[in-house]
Amino acid sequence: MPIVVDVDVMLAKRKMSVGELSDRVGITPANLAVLKNGRAKAVRFTTLAALCEVLDCQPGDLLRWEGEGDAGE
């Protein structure tokens, strides 16, 4: 999929666990894992906004587009 979710990168930068993030955002750890592992088909703007608020970041810090030729770079 050309959209890559970098939640794990921001978690590492903020030294935060998946459990803590899910509690603070208000989503289940299972749903956060789906998003984090790139299996999500969609994300609600309210969820994205909550992630950005808790992680103190911008949406572009969590989501990026990776073209077909960019894989593995």
Predicted model as a PDB file, atoms N, CA, C, CB and O in Angstrom, pLDDT in the B-factor column:
MODEL        1                                                                  
ATOM      1  N   MET A   1       0.843  -1.178   0.000  1.00 62.00           N  
ATOM      2  CA  MET A   1       0.000   0.000   0.000  1.00 62.00           C  
ATOM      3  C   MET A   1       0.885   1.236   0.000  1.00 62.00           C  
ATOM      4  CB  MET A   1      -0.957   0.001   1.214  1.00 62.00           C  
ATOM      5  O   MET A   1       1.886   1.270   0.716  1.00 62.00           O  
ATOM      6  N   PRO A   2       0.544   2.242  -0.777  1.00 86.00           N  
ATOM      7  CA  PRO A   2       1.414   3.408  -0.876  1.00 86.00           C  
ATOM      8  C   PRO A   2       1.391   4.345   0.339  1.00 86.00           C  
ATOM      9  CB  PRO A   2       1.040   4.179  -2.080  1.00 86.00           C  
ATOM     10  O   PRO A   2       2.273   5.195   0.467  1.00 86.00           O  
ATOM     11  N   ILE A   3       0.403   4.208   1.233  1.00 90.00           N  
ATOM     12  CA  ILE A   3       0.380   5.030   2.437  1.00 90.00           C  
ATOM     13  C   ILE A   3       0.995   4.231   3.580  1.00 90.00           C  
ATOM     14  CB  ILE A   3      -1.075   5.483   2.787  1.00 90.00           C  
ATOM     15  O   ILE A   3       0.561   3.116   3.872  1.00 90.00           O  
ATOM     16  N   VAL A   4       1.999   4.801   4.219  1.00 92.00           N  
ATOM     17  CA  VAL A   4       2.697   4.145   5.326  1.00 92.00           C  
ATOM     18  C   VAL A   4       2.364   4.888   6.611  1.00 92.00           C  
ATOM     19  CB  VAL A   4       4.245   4.108   5.085  1.00 92.00           C  
ATOM     20  O   VAL A   4       2.384   6.119   6.649  1.00 92.00           O  
ATOM     21  N   VAL A   5       2.059   4.136   7.661  1.00 93.00           N  
ATOM     22  CA  VAL A   5       1.723   4.714   8.964  1.00 93.00           C  
ATOM     23  C   VAL A   5       2.940   4.563   9.872  1.00 93.00           C  
ATOM     24  CB  VAL A   5       0.453   4.021   9.594  1.00 93.00           C  
ATOM     25  O   VAL A   5       3.419   3.453  10.103  1.00 93.00           O  
ATOM     26  N   ASP A   6       3.434   5.683  10.382  1.00 94.00           N  
ATOM     27  CA  ASP A   6       4.641   5.688  11.215  1.00 94.00           C  
ATOM     28  C   ASP A   6       4.337   5.919  12.698  1.00 94.00           C  
ATOM     29  CB  ASP A   6       5.600   6.757  10.723  1.00 94.00           C  
ATOM     30  O   ASP A   6       5.065   6.642  13.379  1.00 94.00           O  
ATOM     31  N   VAL A   7       3.269   5.308  13.191  1.00 94.00           N  
ATOM     32  CA  VAL A   7       2.932   5.455  14.608  1.00 94.00           C  
ATOM     33  C   VAL A   7       4.055   4.904  15.478  1.00 94.00           C  
ATOM     34  CB  VAL A   7       1.603   4.737  14.930  1.00 94.00           C  
ATOM     35  O   VAL A   7       4.387   5.488  16.509  1.00 94.00           O  
ATOM     36  N   ASP A   8       4.642   3.783  15.068  1.00 93.00           N  
ATOM     37  CA  ASP A   8       5.709   3.180  15.863  1.00 93.00           C  
ATOM     38  C   ASP A   8       6.923   4.099  15.994  1.00 93.00           C  
ATOM     39  CB  ASP A   8       6.130   1.860  15.246  1.00 93.00           C  
ATOM     40  O   ASP A   8       7.596   4.100  17.024  1.00 93.00           O  
ATOM     41  N   VAL A   9       7.199   4.877  14.952  1.00 94.00           N  
ATOM     42  CA  VAL A   9       8.316   5.830  14.996  1.00 94.00           C  
ATOM     43  C   VAL A   9       8.048   6.905  16.049  1.00 94.00           C  
ATOM     44  CB  VAL A   9       8.536   6.484  13.603  1.00 94.00           C  
ATOM     45  O   VAL A   9       8.924   7.246  16.845  1.00 94.00           O  
ATOM     46  N   MET A  10       6.803   7.439  16.039  1.00 95.00           N  
ATOM     47  CA  MET A  10       6.466   8.481  17.008  1.00 95.00           C  
ATOM     48  C   MET A  10       6.406   7.909  18.429  1.00 95.00           C  
ATOM     49  CB  MET A  10       5.122   9.138  16.642  1.00 95.00           C  
ATOM     50  O   MET A  10       6.783   8.589  19.383  1.00 95.00           O  
ATOM     51  N   LEU A  11       5.941   6.680  18.573  1.00 95.00           N  
ATOM     52  CA  LEU A  11       5.940   6.048  19.903  1.00 95.00           C  
ATOM     53  C   LEU A  11       7.362   5.959  20.447  1.00 95.00           C  
ATOM     54  CB  LEU A  11       5.302   4.635  19.841  1.00 95.00           C  
ATOM     55  O   LEU A  11       7.598   6.245  21.621  1.00 95.00           O  
ATOM     56  N   ALA A  12       8.300   5.569  19.607  1.00 95.00           N  
ATOM     57  CA  ALA A  12       9.694   5.466  20.041  1.00 95.00           C  
ATOM     58  C   ALA A  12      10.253   6.838  20.405  1.00 95.00           C  
ATOM     59  CB  ALA A  12      10.552   4.821  18.944  1.00 95.00           C  
ATOM     60  O   ALA A  12      10.945   6.982  21.413  1.00 95.00           O  
ATOM     61  N   LYS A  13       9.954   7.842  19.588  1.00 95.00           N  
ATOM     62  CA  LYS A  13      10.446   9.199  19.866  1.00 95.00           C  
ATOM     63  C   LYS A  13       9.893   9.739  21.178  1.00 95.00           C  
ATOM     64  CB  LYS A  13      10.077  10.143  18.724  1.00 95.00           C  
ATOM     65  O   LYS A  13      10.578  10.465  21.898  1.00 95.00           O  
ATOM     66  N   ARG A  14       8.647   9.379  21.483  1.00 96.00           N  
ATOM     67  CA  ARG A  14       7.992   9.884  22.702  1.00 96.00           C  
ATOM     68  C   ARG A  14       8.188   8.950  23.892  1.00 96.00           C  
ATOM     69  CB  ARG A  14       6.500  10.082  22.452  1.00 96.00           C  
ATOM     70  O   ARG A  14       7.730   9.233  24.999  1.00 96.00           O  
ATOM     71  N   LYS A  15       8.886   7.814  23.647  1.00 96.00           N  
ATOM     72  CA  LYS A  15       9.118   6.815  24.699  1.00 96.00           C  
ATOM     73  C   LYS A  15       7.795   6.422  25.368  1.00 96.00           C  
ATOM     74  CB  LYS A  15      10.115   7.360  25.759  1.00 96.00           C  
ATOM     75  O   LYS A  15       7.661   6.444  26.591  1.00 96.00           O  
ATOM     76  N   MET A  16       6.822   6.062  24.517  1.00 96.00           N  
ATOM     77  CA  MET A  16       5.483   5.732  24.978  1.00 96.00           C  
ATOM     78  C   MET A  16       5.137   4.320  24.514  1.00 96.00           C  
ATOM     79  CB  MET A  16       4.443   6.763  24.456  1.00 96.00           C  
ATOM     80  O   MET A  16       5.530   3.906  23.424  1.00 96.00           O  
ATOM     81  N   SER A  17       4.408   3.592  25.334  1.00 95.00           N  
ATOM     82  CA  SER A  17       3.994   2.240  24.972  1.00 95.00           C  
ATOM     83  C   SER A  17       2.688   2.282  24.174  1.00 95.00           C  
ATOM     84  CB  SER A  17       3.828   1.365  26.236  1.00 95.00           C  
ATOM     85  O   SER A  17       1.955   3.270  24.202  1.00 95.00           O  
ATOM     86  N   VAL A  18       2.422   1.197  23.472  1.00 94.00           N  
ATOM     87  CA  VAL A  18       1.171   1.069  22.723  1.00 94.00           C  
ATOM     88  C   VAL A  18      -0.012   1.132  23.687  1.00 94.00           C  
ATOM     89  CB  VAL A  18       1.144  -0.257  21.911  1.00 94.00           C  
ATOM     90  O   VAL A  18      -1.026   1.762  23.388  1.00 94.00           O  
ATOM     91  N   GLY A  19       0.118   0.486  24.832  1.00 95.00           N  
ATOM     92  CA  GLY A  19      -0.958   0.499  25.831  1.00 95.00           C  
ATOM     93  C   GLY A  19      -1.263   1.894  26.333  1.00 95.00           C  
ATOM     94  O   GLY A  19      -2.428   2.273  26.454  1.00 95.00           O  
ATOM     95  N   GLU A  20      -0.228   2.659  26.624  1.00 96.00           N  
ATOM     96  CA  GLU A  20      -0.435   4.033  27.094  1.00 96.00           C  
ATOM     97  C   GLU A  20      -1.092   4.880  26.015  1.00 96.00           C  
ATOM     98  CB  GLU A  20       0.897   4.667  27.521  1.00 96.00           C  
ATOM     99  O   GLU A  20      -2.013   5.645  26.299  1.00 96.00           O  
ATOM    100  N   LEU A  21      -0.623   4.747  24.779  1.00 97.00           N  
ATOM    101  CA  LEU A  21      -1.202   5.512  23.678  1.00 97.00           C  
ATOM    102  C   LEU A  21      -2.665   5.140  23.481  1.00 97.00           C  
ATOM    103  CB  LEU A  21      -0.412   5.276  22.381  1.00 97.00           C  
ATOM    104  O   LEU A  21      -3.506   6.026  23.330  1.00 97.00           O  
ATOM    105  N   SER A  22      -2.984   3.863  23.478  1.00 96.00           N  
ATOM    106  CA  SER A  22      -4.371   3.452  23.273  1.00 96.00           C  
ATOM    107  C   SER A  22      -5.272   3.979  24.386  1.00 96.00           C  
ATOM    108  CB  SER A  22      -4.469   1.927  23.197  1.00 96.00           C  
ATOM    109  O   SER A  22      -6.396   4.402  24.117  1.00 96.00           O  
ATOM    110  N   ASP A  23      -4.797   3.961  25.632  1.00 97.00           N  
ATOM    111  CA  ASP A  23      -5.572   4.513  26.750  1.00 97.00           C  
ATOM    112  C   ASP A  23      -5.814   6.002  26.572  1.00 97.00           C  
ATOM    113  CB  ASP A  23      -4.853   4.260  28.076  1.00 97.00           C  
ATOM    114  O   ASP A  23      -6.935   6.478  26.753  1.00 97.00           O  
ATOM    115  N   ARG A  24      -4.776   6.733  26.222  1.00 96.00           N  
ATOM    116  CA  ARG A  24      -4.886   8.188  26.116  1.00 96.00           C  
ATOM    117  C   ARG A  24      -5.686   8.635  24.905  1.00 96.00           C  
ATOM    118  CB  ARG A  24      -3.517   8.801  26.060  1.00 96.00           C  
ATOM    119  O   ARG A  24      -6.342   9.676  24.944  1.00 96.00           O  
ATOM    120  N   VAL A  25      -5.637   7.852  23.824  1.00 96.00           N  
ATOM    121  CA  VAL A  25      -6.382   8.205  22.604  1.00 96.00           C  
ATOM    122  C   VAL A  25      -7.820   7.715  22.691  1.00 96.00           C  
ATOM    123  CB  VAL A  25      -5.698   7.610  21.355  1.00 96.00           C  
ATOM    124  O   VAL A  25      -8.725   8.334  22.131  1.00 96.00           O  
ATOM    125  N   GLY A  26      -8.034   6.604  23.394  1.00 95.00           N  
ATOM    126  CA  GLY A  26      -9.382   6.069  23.522  1.00 95.00           C  
ATOM    127  C   GLY A  26      -9.739   5.054  22.448  1.00 95.00           C  
ATOM    128  O   GLY A  26     -10.906   4.926  22.076  1.00 95.00           O  
ATOM    129  N   ILE A  27      -8.734   4.326  21.946  1.00 95.00           N  
ATOM    130  CA  ILE A  27      -8.992   3.229  21.017  1.00 95.00           C  
ATOM    131  C   ILE A  27      -8.388   1.953  21.602  1.00 95.00           C  
ATOM    132  CB  ILE A  27      -8.399   3.535  19.595  1.00 95.00           C  
ATOM    133  O   ILE A  27      -7.500   2.008  22.453  1.00 95.00           O  
ATOM    134  N   THR A  28      -8.868   0.831  21.148  1.00 95.00           N  
ATOM    135  CA  THR A  28      -8.373  -0.429  21.699  1.00 95.00           C  
ATOM    136  C   THR A  28      -6.947  -0.699  21.219  1.00 95.00           C  
ATOM    137  CB  THR A  28      -9.303  -1.594  21.302  1.00 95.00           C  
ATOM    138  O   THR A  28      -6.560  -0.250  20.140  1.00 95.00           O  
ATOM    139  N   PRO A  29      -6.173  -1.423  22.008  1.00 94.00           N  
ATOM    140  CA  PRO A  29      -4.830  -1.798  21.554  1.00 94.00           C  
ATOM    141  C   PRO A  29      -4.874  -2.587  20.243  1.00 94.00           C  
ATOM    142  CB  PRO A  29      -4.122  -2.624  22.633  1.00 94.00           C  
ATOM    143  O   PRO A  29      -3.970  -2.460  19.416  1.00 94.00           O  
ATOM    144  N   ALA A  30      -5.915  -3.398  20.047  1.00 95.00           N  
ATOM    145  CA  ALA A  30      -6.036  -4.169  18.801  1.00 95.00           C  
ATOM    146  C   ALA A  30      -6.216  -3.239  17.602  1.00 95.00           C  
ATOM    147  CB  ALA A  30      -7.221  -5.156  18.888  1.00 95.00           C  
ATOM    148  O   ALA A  30      -5.589  -3.448  16.564  1.00 95.00           O  
ATOM    149  N   ASN A  31      -7.058  -2.223  17.730  1.00 94.00           N  
ATOM    150  CA  ASN A  31      -7.258  -1.281  16.631  1.00 94.00           C  
ATOM    151  C   ASN A  31      -6.006  -0.444  16.385  1.00 94.00           C  
ATOM    152  CB  ASN A  31      -8.450  -0.368  16.924  1.00 94.00           C  
ATOM    153  O   ASN A  31      -5.690  -0.116  15.241  1.00 94.00           O  
ATOM    154  N   LEU A  32      -5.304  -0.105  17.442  1.00 94.00           N  
ATOM    155  CA  LEU A  32      -4.054   0.628  17.275  1.00 94.00           C  
ATOM    156  C   LEU A  32      -3.018  -0.251  16.564  1.00 94.00           C  
ATOM    157  CB  LEU A  32      -3.515   1.102  18.648  1.00 94.00           C  
ATOM    158  O   LEU A  32      -2.251   0.244  15.738  1.00 94.00           O  
ATOM    159  N   ALA A  33      -2.990  -1.539  16.878  1.00 94.00           N  
ATOM    160  CA  ALA A  33      -2.067  -2.460  16.218  1.00 94.00           C  
ATOM    161  C   ALA A  33      -2.375  -2.573  14.728  1.00 94.00           C  
ATOM    162  CB  ALA A  33      -2.131  -3.842  16.876  1.00 94.00           C  
ATOM    163  O   ALA A  33      -1.459  -2.647  13.909  1.00 94.00           O  
ATOM    164  N   VAL A  34      -3.662  -2.587  14.371  1.00 94.00           N  
ATOM    165  CA  VAL A  34      -4.056  -2.642  12.958  1.00 94.00           C  
ATOM    166  C   VAL A  34      -3.533  -1.409  12.232  1.00 94.00           C  
ATOM    167  CB  VAL A  34      -5.600  -2.742  12.814  1.00 94.00           C  
ATOM    168  O   VAL A  34      -3.005  -1.508  11.125  1.00 94.00           O  
ATOM    169  N   LEU A  35      -3.681  -0.262  12.856  1.00 93.00           N  
ATOM    170  CA  LEU A  35      -3.190   0.981  12.262  1.00 93.00           C  
ATOM    171  C   LEU A  35      -1.668   0.984  12.185  1.00 93.00           C  
ATOM    172  CB  LEU A  35      -3.679   2.191  13.068  1.00 93.00           C  
ATOM    173  O   LEU A  35      -1.086   1.323  11.155  1.00 93.00           O  
ATOM    174  N   LYS A  36      -1.040   0.603  13.280  1.00 90.00           N  
ATOM    175  CA  LYS A  36       0.423   0.620  13.377  1.00 90.00           C  
ATOM    176  C   LYS A  36       1.093  -0.335  12.392  1.00 90.00           C  
ATOM    177  CB  LYS A  36       0.848   0.269  14.785  1.00 90.00           C  
ATOM    178  O   LYS A  36       2.175  -0.051  11.881  1.00 90.00           O  
ATOM    179  N   ASN A  37       0.446  -1.464  12.132  1.00 89.00           N  
ATOM    180  CA  ASN A  37       1.028  -2.483  11.253  1.00 89.00           C  
ATOM    181  C   ASN A  37       0.637  -2.322   9.793  1.00 89.00           C  
ATOM    182  CB  ASN A  37       0.621  -3.846  11.722  1.00 89.00           C  
ATOM    183  O   ASN A  37       0.951  -3.181   8.968  1.00 89.00           O  
ATOM    184  N   GLY A  38      -0.044  -1.232   9.466  1.00 87.00           N  
ATOM    185  CA  GLY A  38      -0.366  -0.938   8.080  1.00 87.00           C  
ATOM    186  C   GLY A  38      -1.506  -1.741   7.491  1.00 87.00           C  
ATOM    187  O   GLY A  38      -1.639  -1.820   6.269  1.00 87.00           O  
ATOM    188  N   ARG A  39      -2.329  -2.335   8.331  1.00 92.00           N  
ATOM    189  CA  ARG A  39      -3.453  -3.133   7.838  1.00 92.00           C  
ATOM    190  C   ARG A  39      -4.758  -2.347   7.802  1.00 92.00           C  
ATOM    191  CB  ARG A  39      -3.629  -4.361   8.700  1.00 92.00           C  
ATOM    192  O   ARG A  39      -5.773  -2.868   7.339  1.00 92.00           O  
ATOM    193  N   ALA A  40      -4.752  -1.111   8.276  1.00 92.00           N  
ATOM    194  CA  ALA A  40      -5.971  -0.303   8.301  1.00 92.00           C  
ATOM    195  C   ALA A  40      -6.330   0.142   6.895  1.00 92.00           C  
ATOM    196  CB  ALA A  40      -5.799   0.920   9.222  1.00 92.00           C  
ATOM    197  O   ALA A  40      -5.456   0.484   6.099  1.00 92.00           O  
ATOM    198  N   LYS A  41      -7.618   0.135   6.596  1.00 92.00           N  
ATOM    199  CA  LYS A  41      -8.116   0.609   5.303  1.00 92.00           C  
ATOM    200  C   LYS A  41      -8.495   2.081   5.375  1.00 92.00           C  
ATOM    201  CB  LYS A  41      -9.322  -0.224   4.852  1.00 92.00           C  
ATOM    202  O   LYS A  41      -8.585   2.753   4.348  1.00 92.00           O  
ATOM    203  N   ALA A  42      -8.717   2.580   6.582  1.00 93.00           N  
ATOM    204  CA  ALA A  42      -9.132   3.976   6.767  1.00 93.00           C  
ATOM    205  C   ALA A  42      -8.804   4.394   8.199  1.00 93.00           C  
ATOM    206  CB  ALA A  42     -10.665   4.159   6.466  1.00 93.00           C  
ATOM    207  O   ALA A  42      -8.591   3.557   9.076  1.00 93.00           O  
ATOM    208  N   VAL A  43      -8.770   5.687   8.409  1.00 94.00           N  
ATOM    209  CA  VAL A  43      -8.616   6.234   9.758  1.00 94.00           C  
ATOM    210  C   VAL A  43      -9.511   7.468   9.854  1.00 94.00           C  
ATOM    211  CB  VAL A  43      -7.104   6.590  10.076  1.00 94.00           C  
ATOM    212  O   VAL A  43      -9.509   8.314   8.960  1.00 94.00           O  
ATOM    213  N   ARG A  44     -10.257   7.563  10.915  1.00 95.00           N  
ATOM    214  CA  ARG A  44     -11.125   8.720  11.121  1.00 95.00           C  
ATOM    215  C   ARG A  44     -10.281   9.929  11.477  1.00 95.00           C  
ATOM    216  CB  ARG A  44     -12.169   8.442  12.225  1.00 95.00           C  
ATOM    217  O   ARG A  44      -9.257   9.822  12.152  1.00 95.00           O  
ATOM    218  N   PHE A  45     -10.736  11.081  11.006  1.00 97.00           N  
ATOM    219  CA  PHE A  45     -10.014  12.313  11.335  1.00 97.00           C  
ATOM    220  C   PHE A  45      -9.994  12.549  12.837  1.00 97.00           C  
ATOM    221  CB  PHE A  45     -10.648  13.513  10.625  1.00 97.00           C  
ATOM    222  O   PHE A  45      -9.017  13.087  13.357  1.00 97.00           O  
ATOM    223  N   THR A  46     -11.056  12.158  13.550  1.00 96.00           N  
ATOM    224  CA  THR A  46     -11.061  12.349  15.008  1.00 96.00           C  
ATOM    225  C   THR A  46      -9.977  11.489  15.665  1.00 96.00           C  
ATOM    226  CB  THR A  46     -12.454  11.998  15.599  1.00 96.00           C  
ATOM    227  O   THR A  46      -9.341  11.914  16.629  1.00 96.00           O  
ATOM    228  N   THR A  47      -9.770  10.275  15.135  1.00 96.00           N  
ATOM    229  CA  THR A  47      -8.710   9.407  15.660  1.00 96.00           C  
ATOM    230  C   THR A  47      -7.345   9.985  15.330  1.00 96.00           C  
ATOM    231  CB  THR A  47      -8.836   7.980  15.087  1.00 96.00           C  
ATOM    232  O   THR A  47      -6.453  10.012  16.178  1.00 96.00           O  
ATOM    233  N   LEU A  48      -7.186  10.446  14.101  1.00 96.00           N  
ATOM    234  CA  LEU A  48      -5.916  11.059  13.698  1.00 96.00           C  
ATOM    235  C   LEU A  48      -5.616  12.289  14.545  1.00 96.00           C  
ATOM    236  CB  LEU A  48      -5.948  11.440  12.207  1.00 96.00           C  
ATOM    237  O   LEU A  48      -4.479  12.494  14.972  1.00 96.00           O  
ATOM    238  N   ALA A  49      -6.634  13.104  14.786  1.00 98.00           N  
ATOM    239  CA  ALA A  49      -6.453  14.303  15.618  1.00 98.00           C  
ATOM    240  C   ALA A  49      -6.068  13.927  17.042  1.00 98.00           C  
ATOM    241  CB  ALA A  49      -7.736  15.150  15.628  1.00 98.00           C  
ATOM    242  O   ALA A  49      -5.207  14.573  17.639  1.00 98.00           O  
ATOM    243  N   ALA A  50      -6.696  12.890  17.594  1.00 97.00           N  
ATOM    244  CA  ALA A  50      -6.364  12.456  18.952  1.00 97.00           C  
ATOM    245  C   ALA A  50      -4.940  11.916  19.019  1.00 97.00           C  
ATOM    246  CB  ALA A  50      -7.355  11.388  19.432  1.00 97.00           C  
ATOM    247  O   ALA A  50      -4.217  12.190  19.977  1.00 97.00           O  
ATOM    248  N   LEU A  51      -4.533  11.151  18.010  1.00 97.00           N  
ATOM    249  CA  LEU A  51      -3.152  10.655  17.963  1.00 97.00           C  
ATOM    250  C   LEU A  51      -2.164  11.821  17.929  1.00 97.00           C  
ATOM    251  CB  LEU A  51      -2.944   9.743  16.731  1.00 97.00           C  
ATOM    252  O   LEU A  51      -1.163  11.819  18.646  1.00 97.00           O  
ATOM    253  N   CYS A  52      -2.457  12.812  17.091  1.00 97.00           N  
ATOM    254  CA  CYS A  52      -1.570  13.979  16.981  1.00 97.00           C  
ATOM    255  C   CYS A  52      -1.506  14.755  18.290  1.00 97.00           C  
ATOM    256  CB  CYS A  52      -2.040  14.902  15.853  1.00 97.00           C  
ATOM    257  O   CYS A  52      -0.443  15.233  18.685  1.00 97.00           O  
ATOM    258  N   GLU A  53      -2.655  14.879  18.962  1.00 97.00           N  
ATOM    259  CA  GLU A  53      -2.671  15.612  20.234  1.00 97.00           C  
ATOM    260  C   GLU A  53      -1.843  14.891  21.286  1.00 97.00           C  
ATOM    261  CB  GLU A  53      -4.113  15.794  20.734  1.00 97.00           C  
ATOM    262  O   GLU A  53      -1.023  15.509  21.966  1.00 97.00           O  
ATOM    263  N   VAL A  54      -2.052  13.594  21.422  1.00 97.00           N  
ATOM    264  CA  VAL A  54      -1.338  12.818  22.447  1.00 97.00           C  
ATOM    265  C   VAL A  54       0.155  12.736  22.139  1.00 97.00           C  
ATOM    266  CB  VAL A  54      -1.927  11.401  22.555  1.00 97.00           C  
ATOM    267  O   VAL A  54       0.983  12.842  23.043  1.00 97.00           O  
ATOM    268  N   LEU A  55       0.499  12.547  20.861  1.00 97.00           N  
ATOM    269  CA  LEU A  55       1.904  12.400  20.478  1.00 97.00           C  
ATOM    270  C   LEU A  55       2.583  13.743  20.194  1.00 97.00           C  
ATOM    271  CB  LEU A  55       2.010  11.509  19.257  1.00 97.00           C  
ATOM    272  O   LEU A  55       3.780  13.787  19.910  1.00 97.00           O  
ATOM    273  N   ASP A  56       1.819  14.836  20.271  1.00 97.00           N  
ATOM    274  CA  ASP A  56       2.334  16.180  20.022  1.00 97.00           C  
ATOM    275  C   ASP A  56       3.058  16.229  18.680  1.00 97.00           C  
ATOM    276  CB  ASP A  56       3.278  16.620  21.159  1.00 97.00           C  
ATOM    277  O   ASP A  56       4.245  16.542  18.602  1.00 97.00           O  
ATOM    278  N   CYS A  57       2.298  15.906  17.617  1.00 97.00           N  
ATOM    279  CA  CYS A  57       2.882  15.878  16.283  1.00 97.00           C  
ATOM    280  C   CYS A  57       1.848  16.329  15.253  1.00 97.00           C  
ATOM    281  CB  CYS A  57       3.405  14.466  15.945  1.00 97.00           C  
ATOM    282  O   CYS A  57       0.707  16.637  15.596  1.00 97.00           O  
ATOM    283  N   GLN A  58       2.258  16.362  14.007  1.00 97.00           N  
ATOM    284  CA  GLN A  58       1.392  16.712  12.890  1.00 97.00           C  
ATOM    285  C   GLN A  58       0.989  15.423  12.157  1.00 97.00           C  
ATOM    286  CB  GLN A  58       2.107  17.716  11.920  1.00 97.00           C  
ATOM    287  O   GLN A  58       1.689  14.416  12.256  1.00 97.00           O  
ATOM    288  N   PRO A  59      -0.140  15.448  11.417  1.00 97.00           N  
ATOM    289  CA  PRO A  59      -0.541  14.256  10.665  1.00 97.00           C  
ATOM    290  C   PRO A  59       0.560  13.732   9.743  1.00 97.00           C  
ATOM    291  CB  PRO A  59      -1.775  14.560   9.848  1.00 97.00           C  
ATOM    292  O   PRO A  59       0.691  12.521   9.559  1.00 97.00           O  
ATOM    293  N   GLY A  60       1.339  14.624   9.172  1.00 96.00           N  
ATOM    294  CA  GLY A  60       2.437  14.221   8.300  1.00 96.00           C  
ATOM    295  C   GLY A  60       3.553  13.488   9.021  1.00 96.00           C  
ATOM    296  O   GLY A  60       4.373  12.828   8.382  1.00 96.00           O  
ATOM    297  N   ASP A  61       3.596  13.593  10.346  1.00 96.00           N  
ATOM    298  CA  ASP A  61       4.572  12.832  11.123  1.00 96.00           C  
ATOM    299  C   ASP A  61       4.135  11.375  11.266  1.00 96.00           C  
ATOM    300  CB  ASP A  61       4.767  13.467  12.509  1.00 96.00           C  
ATOM    301  O   ASP A  61       4.956  10.498  11.534  1.00 96.00           O  
ATOM    302  N   LEU A  62       2.827  11.122  11.085  1.00 96.00           N  
ATOM    303  CA  LEU A  62       2.275   9.781  11.250  1.00 96.00           C  
ATOM    304  C   LEU A  62       2.004   9.079   9.931  1.00 96.00           C  
ATOM    305  CB  LEU A  62       1.011   9.848  12.042  1.00 96.00           C  
ATOM    306  O   LEU A  62       2.055   7.851   9.857  1.00 96.00           O  
ATOM    307  N   LEU A  63       1.714   9.851   8.887  1.00 95.00           N  
ATOM    308  CA  LEU A  63       1.344   9.279   7.591  1.00 95.00           C  
ATOM    309  C   LEU A  63       2.280   9.793   6.512  1.00 95.00           C  
ATOM    310  CB  LEU A  63      -0.120   9.615   7.237  1.00 95.00           C  
ATOM    311  O   LEU A  63       2.629  10.973   6.484  1.00 95.00           O  
ATOM    312  N   ARG A  64       2.681   8.892   5.622  1.00 94.00           N  
ATOM    313  CA  ARG A  64       3.484   9.323   4.481  1.00 94.00           C  
ATOM    314  C   ARG A  64       3.141   8.457   3.280  1.00 94.00           C  
ATOM    315  CB  ARG A  64       5.004   9.246   4.801  1.00 94.00           C  
ATOM    316  O   ARG A  64       2.736   7.302   3.412  1.00 94.00           O  
ATOM    317  N   TRP A  65       3.312   9.041   2.122  1.00 94.00           N  
ATOM    318  CA  TRP A  65       3.069   8.336   0.876  1.00 94.00           C  
ATOM    319  C   TRP A  65       4.371   7.750   0.391  1.00 94.00           C  
ATOM    320  CB  TRP A  65       2.454   9.267  -0.186  1.00 94.00           C  
ATOM    321  O   TRP A  65       5.396   8.430   0.362  1.00 94.00           O  
ATOM    322  N   GLU A  66       4.332   6.486   0.008  1.00 90.00           N  
ATOM    323  CA  GLU A  66       5.512   5.804  -0.509  1.00 90.00           C  
ATOM    324  C   GLU A  66       5.148   5.250  -1.877  1.00 90.00           C  
ATOM    325  CB  GLU A  66       6.002   4.666   0.461  1.00 90.00           C  
ATOM    326  O   GLU A  66       4.317   4.349  -1.991  1.00 90.00           O  
ATOM    327  N   GLY A  67       5.771   5.789  -2.905  1.00 82.00           N  
ATOM    328  CA  GLY A  67       5.495   5.348  -4.264  1.00 82.00           C  
ATOM    329  C   GLY A  67       5.990   3.935  -4.511  1.00 82.00           C  
ATOM    330  O   GLY A  67       6.719   3.366  -3.699  1.00 82.00           O  
ATOM    331  N   GLU A  68       5.587   3.381  -5.631  1.00 77.00           N  
ATOM    332  CA  GLU A  68       5.971   2.014  -5.988  1.00 77.00           C  
ATOM    333  C   GLU A  68       7.486   1.818  -5.995  1.00 77.00           C  
ATOM    334  CB  GLU A  68       5.404   1.657  -7.350  1.00 77.00           C  
ATOM    335  O   GLU A  68       7.966   0.771  -5.562  1.00 77.00           O  
ATOM    336  N   GLY A  69       8.242   2.791  -6.472  1.00 68.00           N  
ATOM    337  CA  GLY A  69       9.688   2.687  -6.557  1.00 68.00           C  
ATOM    338  C   GLY A  69      10.400   3.000  -5.255  1.00 68.00           C  
ATOM    339  O   GLY A  69      11.616   2.828  -5.164  1.00 68.00           O  
ATOM    340  N   ASP A  70       9.657   3.463  -4.228  1.00 62.00           N  
ATOM    341  CA  ASP A  70      10.261   3.869  -2.969  1.00 62.00           C  
ATOM    342  C   ASP A  70      10.378   2.736  -1.958  1.00 62.00           C  
ATOM    343  CB  ASP A  70       9.470   4.983  -2.374  1.00 62.00           C  
ATOM    344  O   ASP A  70      11.007   2.921  -0.916  1.00 62.00           O  
ATOM    345  N   ALA A  71       9.803   1.585  -2.222  1.00 56.00           N  
ATOM    346  CA  ALA A  71       9.796   0.495  -1.256  1.00 56.00           C  
ATOM    347  C   ALA A  71      11.217   0.094  -0.879  1.00 56.00           C  
ATOM    348  CB  ALA A  71       9.036  -0.710  -1.816  1.00 56.00           C  
ATOM    349  O   ALA A  71      12.076  -0.109  -1.738  1.00 56.00           O  
ATOM    350  N   GLY A  72      11.439  -0.015   0.426  1.00 56.00           N  
ATOM    351  CA  GLY A  72      12.743  -0.435   0.924  1.00 56.00           C  
ATOM    352  C   GLY A  72      13.766   0.664   1.028  1.00 56.00           C  
ATOM    353  O   GLY A  72      14.907   0.403   1.412  1.00 56.00           O  
ATOM    354  N   GLU A  73      13.398   1.894   0.698  1.00 53.00           N  
ATOM    355  CA  GLU A  73      14.367   2.991   0.794  1.00 53.00           C  
ATOM    356  C   GLU A  73      14.294   3.656   2.134  1.00 53.00           C  
ATOM    357  CB  GLU A  73      14.137   4.015  -0.298  1.00 53.00           C  
ATOM    358  O   GLU A  73      15.038   4.601   2.395  1.00 53.00           O  
TER     359      GLU A  73                                                      
ENDMDL                                                                          
END                                                                             
